[in-house]
Amino acid sequence: MNTLAVYTIPPEVPFVDALAAGLRSRLGDAPEALASARILLPTRRACRSLTLAFVRQAGGRPLLLPRMTPLGDIDEDDVSFDEMNALMSAAGAEIPPAVPALRRQLLLGRHVVRVMGSARTTPAQAAQLASELGRLFDQIHTERLDLSGLDKLVPDELARHWQITLDFLRPIARDWQETLRAEGCIDPADRRQRLLSAQAAAWRSAPPEGPVIAAGSTGSMPATADLLAVIARLPRGAPVLPGLDTESDEVAWRAIDVDADDARFALAQPHPQFGLAQLLRRLGIDRSAVRLWPAPGLGGGSGRAERTRTLARALAPASDTSALRRAAAGATGFEQVTLVEAATPEEEARAVALVMRRCLEEPGRTAALVTPDRTLARRVGAELLRWGIAVDDSGGRPLAETSPAAFLRLIARMVAEAFAPVPLLAVLKHPLAAGGLAPPAFRGNVRALEERLLRGIRPAPGIDGLRRALAAKGDDRRVAAVLDTLEAIMAPLVRLFEQPAVSLAEILRTQGSAAEMLAHSDAERGQRDCGRATTARHWPASSPS
């Protein structure tokens, strides 16, 4: 086997901190030393984390960061103009742009409705199916397969429901290729694998002069694995694998490192180290030849290392009975690990928040929550805010959960449900709603509407139904003012919802304008919060509370 420069960072060591420390050790402490390197990481979040690690280790000194590229969502922003020309040359043709995610979902939704029939599926169901179809097509491209191979997916002797699924997929897959050609685009995963393959071909023919480090990737995608194989053979290239098991005995490793084409293994649950084992097989390197990445001053500690060994024994293949016996003999390295069994998700979030708060009360200590559960992360953040602790969520905040986006969604629901009490009050009580008044005055009018109009009865649908209910209870000028304002603002959106066919762009424009007008207060224009400029409009007369 060839001797290649392949490294690993043990799981008990902070990955990005160790990677940053090793790079600074290899390239030197000069401010410009890192600028010559190129680092390939799995995601954009990993790029941000490595940037912060460099900043922490710089200790306030200026430095030029290396060029960091995310392999998971590589695009033109991650390559220079000259490099893109080289990639196109390596690919043999221009690589078309990726179809935007929302447009792909809408276009696939049309195909779903056409195949299934409008009587058998609602627009919401079609949109959901379109989203799942997009993921299926991306997976097919990721594995370097072709949509034309769907006929081979289900043998004739299998159950009838598989054939029904195939009958659904076949026309959509065929027509989708025509749609992409008409759009001049390709699927995002198809573009990603073409870019990665072109990058591998470009570096194979013209190796870069500076260091190239591919860190954190397991090579689960064939195009990524091929690129890692090229990087491993570059004069100054080095893949850095995450958490390769270097301590299991050969019996356990042989049980993991089986041929991926083995039919017996295809029916089994892959081991967590299987992907790394297959990557080493593709690189043509033995596990014993993988070196530890040098990370000065970042040892994991004996307790963490022993915990890693215990977990490796617990996850050993069933055929390795000796490892299972050692794991059953006793688990070590968990002396500082606490198990909390929570009855509800709210209790779980509260327990995590209390642990983090207790940690932060000790001078010099920091805390981090690592979880794939975005709901748990948001709940913990909300709990910490009760004590005035603002956390930096590296996962970001979904656009749909921002205050303006929630306001837009609530308005759409209110109009769609004909101003039913629950969605109506959700809109009027939203912090952005002001209706042209000072927010306290508008809140007072909304409280009057709730007390006078909505308690104890359910008005008929629409603004007219609310007016009839108000007339039956006796007019109230504050409630009437809210209804006048609401009717004037929402009338264009209501008319659009009543039309049998209208473009999505028209609905969004009208909905955005309505949100801005409702967010308008006596001191601020609504577009400051909702993001669009509006023309001057005449506001209905409103009385203060």
C-alpha positions as CSV (number, residue, x, y, z in Angstrom):
1,M,0.0,0.0,0.0
2,N,1.2,3.6,-0.7
3,T,2.4,5.7,2.2
4,L,0.2,8.7,2.3
5,A,-0.2,11.6,4.7
6,V,-3.5,10.8,6.3
7,Y,-4.2,12.0,9.9
8,T,-6.9,11.6,12.5
9,I,-8.1,13.7,15.5
10,P,-9.3,11.5,18.4
11,P,-12.9,12.0,19.5
12,E,-11.8,13.1,23.0
13,V,-10.0,16.2,21.6
14,P,-11.9,19.3,20.4
15,F,-11.8,18.9,16.7
16,V,-11.6,22.5,15.4
17,D,-9.3,23.7,18.2
18,A,-6.9,20.7,17.5
19,L,-7.1,21.4,13.7
20,A,-6.3,25.1,14.2
21,A,-3.4,24.3,16.6
22,G,-1.9,21.8,14.3
23,L,-2.1,24.1,11.3
24,R,-0.4,26.9,13.2
25,S,2.3,24.4,14.3
26,R,2.9,23.2,10.8
27,L,2.8,26.6,9.1
28,G,4.3,28.9,11.7
29,D,3.1,31.8,13.8
30,A,3.7,34.6,11.2
31,P,0.4,36.5,10.6
32,E,0.5,35.7,6.9
33,A,1.5,32.0,7.3
34,L,-2.0,30.6,7.3
35,A,-3.0,32.5,4.2
36,S,-1.2,30.0,1.9
37,A,-3.3,27.1,3.1
38,R,-6.7,25.9,1.8
39,I,-9.0,24.0,4.2
40,L,-11.9,21.9,3.0
41,L,-14.6,21.3,5.7
42,P,-17.9,19.4,5.6
43,T,-20.2,22.4,6.2
44,R,-20.3,26.2,6.4
45,R,-20.9,25.9,10.1
46,A,-17.6,24.0,10.4
47,C,-15.9,26.9,8.6
48,R,-17.3,29.4,11.1
49,S,-16.2,27.2,14.0
50,L,-12.7,26.9,12.6
51,T,-12.5,30.7,12.1
52,L,-13.5,31.2,15.8
53,A,-10.8,28.6,16.8
54,F,-8.1,30.6,15.0
55,V,-9.3,33.8,16.6
56,R,-9.2,32.2,20.1
57,Q,-5.7,30.9,19.6
58,A,-4.4,34.1,18.1
59,G,-4.8,35.8,21.4
60,G,-5.8,39.2,19.9
61,R,-3.0,39.2,17.4
62,P,-3.8,40.0,13.7
63,L,-3.6,37.1,11.3
64,L,-4.7,36.2,7.7
65,L,-7.0,33.2,7.8
66,P,-6.6,30.3,5.4
67,R,-9.2,29.8,2.6
68,M,-12.0,27.6,3.9
69,T,-14.4,25.8,1.6
70,P,-17.5,23.8,2.6
71,L,-17.7,20.5,0.7
72,G,-21.4,20.0,1.6
73,D,-22.7,23.1,-0.3
74,I,-19.8,24.3,-2.5
75,D,-20.7,27.0,-5.0
76,E,-19.2,29.8,-7.1
77,D,-18.7,31.9,-4.0
78,D,-16.1,29.4,-2.8
79,V,-13.9,29.5,-5.9
80,S,-12.2,32.3,-7.7
81,F,-12.9,33.2,-11.3
82,D,-9.7,31.6,-12.5
83,E,-10.4,28.4,-10.5
84,M,-13.9,28.2,-11.9
85,N,-12.5,28.4,-15.5
86,A,-10.1,25.6,-14.5
87,L,-13.0,23.5,-13.1
88,M,-15.0,24.0,-16.3
89,S,-12.1,22.9,-18.3
90,A,-11.6,19.8,-16.1
91,A,-15.3,19.0,-16.4
92,G,-15.1,19.3,-20.1
93,A,-18.1,21.6,-20.3
94,E,-19.8,24.4,-18.4
95,I,-21.6,23.2,-15.2
96,P,-25.1,24.6,-15.2
97,P,-26.4,26.4,-12.1
98,A,-28.5,24.6,-9.5
99,V,-32.3,25.1,-9.6
100,P,-33.3,27.2,-6.5
101,A,-34.8,25.0,-3.8
102,L,-38.2,26.8,-3.6
103,R,-38.6,26.8,-7.4
104,R,-37.7,23.1,-7.6
105,Q,-40.4,22.3,-5.0
106,L,-43.0,24.3,-6.9
107,L,-42.1,22.7,-10.2
108,L,-42.1,19.2,-8.8
109,G,-45.4,20.0,-7.1
110,R,-46.9,20.7,-10.5
111,H,-45.7,17.3,-11.7
112,V,-47.2,15.6,-8.6
113,V,-50.6,17.2,-9.3
114,R,-50.4,16.2,-12.9
115,V,-49.6,12.6,-12.2
116,M,-51.9,12.1,-9.2
117,G,-54.7,14.4,-10.3
118,S,-56.0,17.4,-8.5
119,A,-58.9,15.4,-7.0
120,R,-56.5,13.1,-5.2
121,T,-54.1,15.6,-3.7
122,T,-54.2,19.0,-2.2
123,P,-51.6,21.7,-2.9
124,A,-50.2,21.2,0.6
125,Q,-49.8,17.4,0.0
126,A,-48.3,18.1,-3.4
127,A,-45.8,20.5,-1.9
128,Q,-44.8,17.9,0.8
129,L,-44.4,15.1,-1.8
130,A,-42.3,17.5,-4.0
131,S,-40.0,18.2,-1.1
132,E,-39.5,14.4,-0.5
133,L,-39.0,13.9,-4.2
134,G,-36.3,16.5,-4.2
135,R,-34.4,14.7,-1.4
136,L,-34.8,11.4,-3.3
137,F,-33.3,13.0,-6.5
138,D,-30.5,14.5,-4.5
139,Q,-29.7,11.1,-3.0
140,I,-29.7,9.5,-6.4
141,H,-27.2,12.1,-7.7
142,T,-25.1,11.8,-4.6
143,E,-24.6,8.1,-5.2
144,R,-23.7,8.8,-8.9
145,L,-26.8,7.0,-10.1
146,D,-29.2,8.1,-12.8
147,L,-33.0,8.7,-12.7
148,S,-33.3,6.5,-15.8
149,G,-32.4,3.5,-13.6
150,L,-35.7,3.6,-11.7
151,D,-37.0,0.7,-13.7
152,K,-34.3,-1.5,-12.1
153,L,-35.2,-0.3,-8.6
154,V,-38.1,-2.7,-8.1
155,P,-38.0,-6.3,-9.5
156,D,-41.3,-7.5,-10.9
157,E,-41.6,-10.2,-8.3
158,L,-41.8,-7.8,-5.4
159,A,-45.1,-6.6,-3.8
160,R,-47.6,-4.7,-5.8
161,H,-47.3,-1.5,-3.7
162,W,-43.6,-1.2,-4.8
163,Q,-44.8,-1.3,-8.4
164,I,-47.4,1.4,-7.6
165,T,-44.6,3.6,-6.2
166,L,-42.5,3.0,-9.3
167,D,-45.5,3.9,-11.6
168,F,-45.7,7.2,-9.7
169,L,-41.9,8.0,-9.9
170,R,-41.3,7.0,-13.5
171,P,-43.3,9.7,-15.3
172,I,-42.2,12.4,-12.8
173,A,-38.5,11.5,-13.2
174,R,-38.8,11.5,-17.0
175,D,-40.6,14.9,-17.2
176,W,-38.3,16.4,-14.5
177,Q,-35.4,16.0,-16.8
178,E,-37.2,17.9,-19.5
179,T,-38.1,20.6,-17.0
180,L,-34.5,21.0,-15.9
181,R,-33.4,21.3,-19.5
182,A,-36.0,24.0,-20.1
183,E,-34.9,25.8,-17.0
184,G,-31.2,25.5,-17.9
185,C,-30.5,24.1,-14.4
186,I,-29.6,20.9,-12.7
187,D,-30.4,19.5,-9.3
188,P,-28.3,20.9,-6.4
189,A,-26.7,17.5,-5.5
190,D,-25.9,16.9,-9.2
191,R,-24.1,20.2,-9.4
192,R,-22.2,19.6,-6.1
193,Q,-20.9,16.2,-7.3
194,R,-19.9,17.7,-10.7
195,L,-18.0,20.5,-9.0
196,L,-16.2,18.1,-6.6
197,S,-15.4,15.8,-9.5
198,A,-14.1,18.7,-11.6
199,Q,-12.0,20.0,-8.6
200,A,-10.5,16.5,-8.2
201,A,-9.6,16.4,-12.0
202,A,-8.1,19.9,-11.9
203,W,-5.9,19.1,-8.9
204,R,-4.9,15.8,-10.4
205,S,-3.6,17.5,-13.5
206,A,-2.2,20.6,-11.8
207,P,-1.5,20.2,-8.1
208,P,-1.7,23.4,-6.0
209,E,1.5,24.8,-4.5
210,G,0.1,25.6,-1.1
211,P,-1.1,23.2,1.6
212,V,-4.5,21.6,1.1
213,I,-6.1,20.1,4.2
214,A,-9.5,18.2,4.0
215,A,-10.7,17.9,7.6
216,G,-13.8,16.4,9.2
217,S,-15.1,14.5,6.2
218,T,-15.7,10.8,6.2
219,G,-16.0,10.5,2.4
220,S,-19.6,9.2,2.6
221,M,-20.3,10.7,-0.8
222,P,-18.4,9.1,-3.7
223,A,-17.4,12.4,-5.2
224,T,-16.0,13.6,-1.8
225,A,-14.1,10.3,-1.4
226,D,-12.5,10.7,-4.8
227,L,-11.5,14.3,-3.9
228,L,-10.0,13.1,-0.6
229,A,-8.0,10.4,-2.5
230,V,-6.6,13.2,-4.8
231,I,-5.8,15.4,-1.8
232,A,-4.0,12.5,0.0
233,R,-1.6,12.3,-3.0
234,L,-0.9,16.0,-3.4
235,P,2.6,17.1,-2.4
236,R,1.3,19.2,0.5
237,G,-2.1,17.6,0.9
238,A,-3.5,15.8,3.9
239,P,-6.9,14.4,4.8
240,V,-7.7,14.7,8.5
241,L,-10.3,12.1,9.6
242,P,-12.7,12.7,12.5
243,G,-12.4,10.2,15.3
244,L,-10.9,7.1,13.6
245,D,-10.8,4.1,15.9
246,T,-7.1,3.4,16.1
247,E,-7.2,1.2,19.3
248,S,-9.6,-1.6,18.5
249,D,-7.9,-5.0,17.8
250,E,-7.6,-6.4,14.3
251,V,-10.4,-8.9,14.9
252,A,-12.9,-6.1,15.5
253,W,-11.6,-3.9,12.7
254,R,-11.8,-6.7,10.1
255,A,-15.4,-7.2,11.1
256,I,-16.0,-3.5,10.4
257,D,-13.8,-3.2,7.3
258,V,-15.8,-5.5,5.0
259,D,-16.3,-5.1,1.3
260,A,-19.2,-2.6,0.7
261,D,-20.4,-4.9,-2.1
262,D,-20.8,-7.8,0.3
263,A,-24.4,-8.8,0.0
264,R,-24.4,-10.1,3.6
265,F,-23.4,-6.7,5.0
266,A,-25.9,-4.8,2.8
267,L,-28.6,-6.3,5.0
268,A,-26.9,-5.4,8.3
269,Q,-26.8,-2.1,10.2
270,P,-23.5,-0.3,9.3
271,H,-21.0,0.3,12.2
272,P,-20.3,3.9,13.0
273,Q,-16.7,3.4,11.8
274,F,-17.8,1.7,8.5
275,G,-17.6,4.9,6.5
276,L,-14.1,5.6,7.6
277,A,-13.1,2.0,7.0
278,Q,-14.4,2.3,3.4
279,L,-12.6,5.6,2.9
280,L,-9.3,4.0,4.0
281,R,-10.0,1.1,1.6
282,R,-10.5,3.7,-1.2
283,L,-7.4,5.6,-0.3
284,G,-5.4,2.3,-0.3
285,I,-4.0,2.9,3.2
286,D,-4.0,0.6,6.2
287,R,-5.4,1.9,9.5
288,S,-2.0,1.5,11.2
289,A,-0.5,4.1,8.8
290,V,-2.9,6.8,9.8
291,R,-1.1,9.3,12.0
292,L,-2.4,11.4,14.9
293,W,-2.8,15.1,14.0
294,P,-0.3,17.1,16.0
295,A,-2.2,19.5,18.3
296,P,0.2,21.1,20.8
297,G,-1.4,21.7,24.2
298,L,-4.7,20.1,23.4
299,G,-4.5,16.6,25.0
300,G,-7.9,15.0,25.6
301,G,-7.1,13.8,29.1
302,S,-7.0,10.2,30.4
303,G,-10.6,10.2,31.5
304,R,-11.9,11.2,28.1
305,A,-9.6,8.7,26.3
306,E,-10.8,5.9,28.6
307,R,-14.4,6.9,27.9
308,T,-13.7,6.6,24.1
309,R,-12.2,3.1,24.5
310,T,-15.3,2.0,26.5
311,L,-17.6,3.3,23.9
312,A,-15.6,1.6,21.1
313,R,-15.8,-1.7,23.0
314,A,-19.6,-1.3,23.5
315,L,-20.0,-0.6,19.8
316,A,-17.9,-3.6,18.7
317,P,-19.4,-5.9,16.1
318,A,-21.4,-8.8,17.4
319,S,-18.8,-11.2,16.0
320,D,-16.1,-9.8,18.3
321,T,-17.2,-11.5,21.5
322,S,-14.0,-10.6,23.4
323,A,-14.7,-6.9,23.1
324,L,-18.3,-7.4,24.3
325,R,-17.0,-9.2,27.3
326,R,-14.6,-6.4,28.1
327,A,-17.4,-3.8,27.8
328,A,-19.6,-5.8,30.1
329,A,-16.9,-6.1,32.7
330,G,-17.2,-2.5,33.5
331,A,-17.4,1.0,32.0
332,T,-14.8,3.5,32.9
333,G,-14.3,7.1,32.1
334,F,-17.8,8.1,33.0
335,E,-17.1,9.4,36.5
336,Q,-17.9,13.0,35.4
337,V,-20.9,12.1,33.2
338,T,-24.4,12.5,34.7
339,L,-27.6,10.9,33.3
340,V,-30.8,13.0,33.7
341,E,-34.0,11.3,32.9
342,A,-36.6,14.0,32.1
343,A,-40.4,13.4,32.0
344,T,-41.1,16.0,29.4
345,P,-39.2,18.1,26.8
346,E,-39.8,21.2,28.9
347,E,-38.2,19.5,31.9
348,E,-35.3,18.4,29.8
349,A,-34.6,21.9,28.6
350,R,-34.9,23.3,32.1
351,A,-32.4,20.8,33.5
352,V,-29.9,21.6,30.7
353,A,-30.4,25.3,31.3
354,L,-29.8,24.9,35.1
355,V,-26.6,23.0,34.5
356,M,-25.3,25.6,32.1
357,R,-26.2,28.4,34.5
358,R,-24.4,26.7,37.3
359,C,-21.3,26.3,35.1
360,L,-21.4,30.0,34.2
361,E,-21.6,31.1,37.8
362,E,-18.0,29.9,38.3
363,P,-15.5,32.5,37.1
364,G,-13.5,31.6,33.9
365,R,-15.8,28.7,33.0
366,T,-17.9,28.4,29.8
367,A,-20.6,26.0,28.7
368,A,-21.7,24.6,25.4
369,L,-24.8,22.6,24.4
370,V,-24.2,20.1,21.6
371,T,-27.4,18.6,20.2
372,P,-29.0,17.8,16.9
373,D,-32.4,18.7,18.3
374,R,-33.1,22.2,17.2
375,T,-36.2,22.4,19.3
376,L,-34.3,21.5,22.5
377,A,-31.7,24.1,21.7
378,R,-34.3,26.8,21.3
379,R,-36.0,25.8,24.5
380,V,-32.8,25.9,26.4
381,G,-32.0,29.4,25.0
382,A,-35.5,30.6,26.1
383,E,-34.9,29.2,29.6
384,L,-31.5,30.9,29.9
385,L,-33.1,34.2,28.8
386,R,-35.2,34.1,31.9
387,W,-32.0,34.7,33.9
388,G,-30.6,37.3,31.4
389,I,-28.2,34.9,29.7
390,A,-28.1,35.3,26.0
391,V,-26.6,32.4,24.1
392,D,-24.9,32.3,20.7
393,D,-26.7,29.6,18.7
394,S,-24.3,28.5,16.0
395,G,-27.2,26.7,14.3
396,G,-28.8,30.1,13.5
397,R,-32.4,31.0,13.7
398,P,-34.9,29.8,11.0
399,L,-36.3,32.6,9.0
400,A,-39.8,31.3,9.6
401,E,-39.4,31.8,13.3
402,T,-38.3,35.4,13.2
403,S,-40.8,38.0,14.3
404,P,-41.6,39.5,10.9
405,A,-42.0,36.0,9.3
406,A,-44.3,34.8,12.1
407,F,-46.3,38.0,11.6
408,L,-46.7,37.2,7.8
409,R,-47.7,33.6,8.5
410,L,-50.3,34.7,11.1
411,I,-51.8,37.1,8.6
412,A,-52.1,34.5,5.9
413,R,-53.8,32.1,8.4
414,M,-56.2,34.8,9.6
415,V,-57.4,35.6,6.1
416,A,-57.5,31.9,5.1
417,E,-59.7,31.2,8.2
418,A,-62.0,34.1,7.5
419,F,-61.0,36.1,10.6
420,A,-61.8,33.4,13.1
421,P,-61.2,34.4,16.7
422,V,-58.0,32.5,17.4
423,P,-56.0,33.6,14.3
424,L,-57.5,37.1,14.5
425,L,-56.3,37.7,18.1
426,A,-52.9,36.1,17.2
427,V,-52.4,38.8,14.6
428,L,-53.7,41.7,16.6
429,K,-51.7,40.8,19.7
430,H,-48.4,40.3,17.8
431,P,-45.8,42.8,18.9
432,L,-45.5,44.3,15.4
433,A,-49.2,45.1,15.1
434,A,-50.0,48.8,15.7
435,G,-52.6,49.8,13.1
436,G,-51.4,53.3,12.7
437,L,-51.7,54.1,16.5
438,A,-49.3,54.2,19.4
439,P,-48.8,50.5,20.3
440,P,-50.4,51.0,23.9
441,A,-53.5,52.6,22.4
442,F,-53.8,49.8,19.8
443,R,-53.4,47.1,22.5
444,G,-56.2,48.8,24.5
445,N,-58.5,48.7,21.4
446,V,-57.6,45.0,20.9
447,R,-58.4,44.2,24.5
448,A,-61.8,45.9,24.1
449,L,-62.5,43.8,20.9
450,E,-61.6,40.6,22.8
451,E,-63.8,41.4,25.8
452,R,-66.8,42.9,24.0
453,L,-66.9,40.8,20.8
454,L,-65.2,37.4,21.2
455,R,-65.9,36.2,24.7
456,G,-68.8,33.8,24.9
457,I,-69.8,33.8,21.2
458,R,-68.3,32.8,17.9
459,P,-69.1,35.4,15.3
460,A,-69.9,34.6,11.7
461,P,-67.0,34.4,9.3
462,G,-65.4,37.5,7.9
463,I,-65.3,41.2,8.9
464,D,-69.1,41.4,8.2
465,G,-69.7,38.7,10.7
466,L,-67.7,40.6,13.3
467,R,-69.6,43.8,12.6
468,R,-73.0,42.0,13.0
469,A,-71.8,40.5,16.3
470,L,-70.7,44.0,17.4
471,A,-74.1,45.5,16.4
472,A,-75.9,42.8,18.4
473,K,-73.9,43.7,21.5
474,G,-74.0,47.4,21.1
475,D,-71.5,49.6,19.2
476,D,-68.1,50.3,20.8
477,R,-66.0,53.0,19.0
478,R,-62.7,51.3,20.0
479,V,-63.8,47.9,18.5
480,A,-65.3,49.6,15.5
481,A,-62.0,51.4,14.9
482,V,-60.0,48.1,14.9
483,L,-62.5,46.5,12.5
484,D,-62.3,49.6,10.2
485,T,-58.5,49.5,10.2
486,L,-58.4,45.7,9.7
487,E,-60.9,45.8,6.8
488,A,-59.1,48.6,5.0
489,I,-55.7,46.9,5.3
490,M,-56.8,43.3,4.5
491,A,-59.3,44.0,1.7
492,P,-56.8,43.5,-1.2
493,L,-55.5,40.2,0.4
494,V,-59.1,38.9,1.0
495,R,-60.0,39.6,-2.7
496,L,-56.9,37.6,-3.8
497,F,-57.8,34.7,-1.6
498,E,-61.3,34.6,-3.1
499,Q,-60.0,34.4,-6.7
500,P,-59.8,30.8,-8.2
501,A,-56.4,31.3,-9.7
502,V,-53.7,33.8,-8.7
503,S,-49.9,33.8,-8.8
504,L,-47.9,33.2,-5.7
505,A,-45.9,36.4,-6.4
506,E,-49.0,38.5,-6.3
507,I,-50.1,37.0,-3.0
508,L,-46.7,37.6,-1.5
509,R,-46.6,41.2,-2.6
510,T,-50.1,41.9,-1.3
511,Q,-49.5,40.0,1.9
512,G,-46.2,41.9,2.5
513,S,-47.9,45.3,1.9
514,A,-50.7,44.4,4.3
515,A,-48.2,43.4,7.0
516,E,-46.3,46.7,6.6
517,M,-49.5,48.7,6.9
518,L,-50.7,46.8,10.0
519,A,-47.2,47.3,11.5
520,H,-47.4,51.1,10.9
521,S,-47.5,53.0,14.2
522,D,-47.8,56.7,15.1
523,A,-44.0,56.9,15.3
524,E,-42.6,54.3,12.8
525,R,-43.4,53.2,9.3
526,G,-44.2,49.5,9.0
527,Q,-41.6,48.7,6.4
528,R,-38.8,49.2,9.0
529,D,-39.8,45.9,10.5
530,C,-41.3,44.1,7.5
531,G,-38.7,45.0,4.9
532,R,-40.4,46.7,2.0
533,A,-41.1,50.3,1.0
534,T,-44.8,51.1,0.6
535,T,-46.6,53.9,-1.1
536,A,-48.6,56.4,0.9
537,R,-52.0,55.2,1.8
538,H,-55.0,56.7,3.5
539,W,-55.5,55.2,6.9
540,P,-59.0,54.7,8.3
541,A,-60.0,56.9,11.2
542,S,-59.1,55.4,14.5
543,S,-60.0,56.5,18.0
544,P,-57.7,56.3,20.9
545,S,-58.6,54.1,23.8
